[in-house]
Amino acid sequence: MSNAEDEKKAEELKTGSSLDNSCFSKGWILQLNQQEQISHFICLICKQVARNPIEMDCAANPNSCPVQPHNGCEYFQSRLAQLHISDLRVACPRQFQQDSQTHTQWRQSEGEGNEKIICDFKGKIKELHDHLENSCCLKLLDCWYKPFGCDHACPKQKLQQHLISNLKFHFDLVVKFVDSLQQNIQIYQNEMTQLKLQVQANEKGNRENKTLINENASLKKETKQLMDKINETMELKQKELLEKDNEMKKLQRESQQEILKLRADIEIIKKDFNEKENKQLSHYDKLIKLMEEKNDKLIQDIQKLSNKDEQKENDNILSFKSKYSSNFDLFHSPKLLHIFSGHSSSICSLQYSSLDGGRFLCSGADSTVRVWDLDINKQIQIFSGHSGSVRGAKFSPYHRNHRRPTICSASHDKTIHFWDIKTAKEYQIYKEHSELVYYIQFSSFTNGRYFCSGSQDKTIRLWDVETSKSLHVFNGHSNGVYCVEFSPLQSSSKDSNSIGVIGGAGYTLCSGSWDKTIRLWDIENTKQLIIFNGHEGCPYSVKYSQNETSIVGGNVICSGSDDKTVRLWDVRTGKQIHVFEGHTSGVHCVEYLPLESRDNDFNIICSGSYDSTIRFWDIRINKQLHEIKGFDNSKIYSFEFVPFDENKNNNENDKNNLRNSCDYTLCYGSGGGLILDISLPIIDDIHSSNMIIFLNKNKEIEIKLNTFES
């Protein structure tokens, strides 16, 4: 089949029967024409008979004009020559091609049994195209199965024979084509399915995009409205700031004028003070001289007393001097009695209680509460139910009166737990606070039936132990409440405070907060009474003065703060009384010295600080009396005064020294997780009609006779 095509192409090239513009074969034309007929139509390039004759007129070289175009030469198509060439008679070019084949090719063709087909066409060149296309018997036809892959071409007379002889081949081509077509159909169907899915996805994406476009437009609109509102607000704020700035400038000018005025007043006051001070010093010198004269006179009068009375008085004075000389030595050198270890972090809470004749101490630290027997100096119980650090631990006076020794504890896990000391079991949990609980305290009235708690959630809650219910929530602090305290009993008679309601009128609650304020609350009507401002840090501890205190009469609150100070506040006036400065770090605990067993007390307060010291302050002269340095050099977080046990088998010398000095020892909790028990020598305060005892500037005890007349 490929040979037939080659033959067809060769035929067209040689005979010039193709439809292109190549010239006609000279040999083919001369088959029916004479040389003289075509001599004027020979192509100068290929030397064949021109198909499209062109004449040229060259003035420069009429006899030897080159074929290539050049200047001065004109070319034009010759219609007359074209007519003569078209009228030339020619035979069928296919027959001419067939006749031109070699003798060998003919023999081979005859040996194969092929029949020879002859075309007898003889006509003009202009009729040749119609013959070749419509009536030539040598025209090669394509096989009917060419669309299915058969490339065979043959004359019309041989086509039927080819179709019959290659029937199986053609059938296989059709089957193969159908299979290929089915595969293509399947591929197209798959592509159609994918296209449908893609179209659906695109439609879904378009819907989502449309939704997003709508949302975006809505957001743009809202954003524009918001920006307009913000711009409007900013303009108002700028206007307000400008007004405030003008007000501030005005206030600054007024303040400067006021400061200048105050400076002038201060200068006047200084001048007046200096004058008065000089007068007071002069009066003081006269008074000292008068006192010395009266002392000399009194000594002379004493010397005139009888020998017996004189000897007795001298013995008393010697005994007094001996006693207080010993006390003074102990005051400067406290003795470490015992160390309790077990906690692993700072001990933020300590409390003493006597149960069934024994002396016990409870402590709260890390996530445990521990009970210590002070008579045997050992830990006897540990409670480990909290999931956070324990900040407060107290013996419950209400349960002690009901013969069920109980400890209450507050923790960072936001809960308050009650523990049975004997069974070591937890039997009550309060979970109403929403943040960590710092502190708890039981009421001084109604035998401790009520207790309060301070929390980081900025509230103070009042609870009824008997009903296990929250009675009231005190709101007012702007930050966490770190410490709380009930006011003391209004009478020493317990019967008058055993009523079933909240203590009656007159009882208050005091709280210290991270907002740097101390607040006083009326328990009966739950109203806030006073806000004490002055501390520059969180008040870590607040304590009421006891009713038995001779000077302040229970109307003073003592506070220790992170600002390194101890302060006194007057409940009656709502003002600060005094600031004690001396600690070099935050003060975490304060307490009044417990001397209620004496007829009078020293009016002394104690403070424990992160600077690892415990300091003693006299609130009458507003000065520090003494300082005890911590034995383990750790921060002091808590302390508790513990009554001395006279029945304990101590060393006789230590026992006598302790009894001569004070009825109490001091236990303090350190930042290192230790509880240290130390001796606490305190000097008696004697107010007699003829003696005054005080500390001079050198911290030496002086005794003077009282010569002032009432």
Secondary structure, 3 states (H helix, E strand, C coil): CHHHHHHHHHHHHHHCCCCCCCCECHHHHHCCCCHHHHHHHECCCCCCECCCCEEEEECCCCCCCCCCCCCCEEEEECHHHHHHHHCCEEECHHHHHHHCCCHHHHHHHHHCCCCCCCCCCEEEHHHHHHHHHHCCCCCEEECCCHHHCCCCEEEHHHHHHHHHHCHHHHHHHHHHHHHHHHHHHHHHHHHHHHHHHHHHHHHHHHHHHHHHHHHHHHHHHHHHHHHHHHHHHHHHHHHHHHHHHHHHHHHHHHHHHHHHHHHHHHHHHHHHHHHHHHHHHHHHHHHHHHHHHHHHHHHHHHHCCCHHHHHHHHHHHHHHHHHHHHHHHHHHCCCEEEEEECCCCCCCEEEEEEECCEEEEEEEECCEEEEEECCCCEEEEEECCCCCCEEEEEECHHHHHCCCCEEEEEECCCCEEEEECCCCEEEEEECCCCCCEEEEEECCCHHHCEEEEEECCCEEEEEECCCCEEEEEEECCCCCEEEEEECCCCCCCCHHHCCCCCCCCCCEEEEEECCCEEEEEECCCCCEEEEEECCCCCEEEEEECCCCCCCCCCCEEEEEECCCEEEEEECCCCEEEEEEECCCCCEEEEEECCCCCCCCCCCEEEEEECCCEEEEEECCCCEEEEEEECCCCCCEEEEEEEECCCCCCCCHHHHHHHHHHCCEEEEEEECCCEEEEEECCCCCCCCCCCEEEEECCCCCEEEEECCCCC
